[in-house]
Amino acid sequence: MVRQFSAVGQGLMKVFFGACLSAAYVLLNTTGLLLGLMPLRILSAVVCLAGFFLAYVGLTAAAVAESGYRRAIWCARLSAVAGLLAALLMDNPLLILALALFRQCMDLIGIVVVCRVSGQLMTEQHGESYDGRGALTWKLSLLCGVGAGVCGCVSVIFLNEKLLLAAVTFYLILQILERLVYMIFLYRSHNVFQSR
């Protein structure tokens, strides 16, 4: 059983690096959209693929110990497809917004699944209640994700106005904050699973 927990910890560390690349994707893609720089958007597509690959490998490794992680794998797949399409589309802000919102939903569902399953496994391993840590993480991520979705919708409404920069700035801050909260949970979970 110790090997299984260790496999989950190692898998979550790979998911951590995938979440770091996901944050880089958000920065690159949003900056590329604002400035109209296609090379940044192509780079964001490559970063999106690399982040998906790391998350996929990590979740697959974790799924050896707990099959609940398989649901998060499907969310990661759908999120990566939406992210690639959003990064490569040009001149259709409504479709890009729809893909971004779909990607956001898939990311949030994946975060909820990983936090709940990891919290249950940590409680099983150590006998202490770690469910609260996972619940706090997914609730904060959900709050940031919904706020970012609202900011994304507002940015499409103010597409040619001065308020566009403010809406996009709040969108980026909330997206990065969501991923930061999730990365902290993944890193701490990795440490818990690696401890004996």
Protein Blocks (a to p, Z undefined) as FASTA:
>chain_A
ZZmmmmmmmmmmmmmmmmmmmmmmmmmmmmmmmnopaklmmmmmmmmmmmmmmmmmmmmm
mmmmpmklmmmmmmmmmmmmmmmmmmmpghilklmmmmmmmmmmmmmmmmmmmmmmmmmm
mmmmnopafklmmmmmmmmmmmmmmmmmmmmmmmmmmmmamklmmmmmmmmmmmmmmmmm
mmmmmmmmmmmmmpZZ
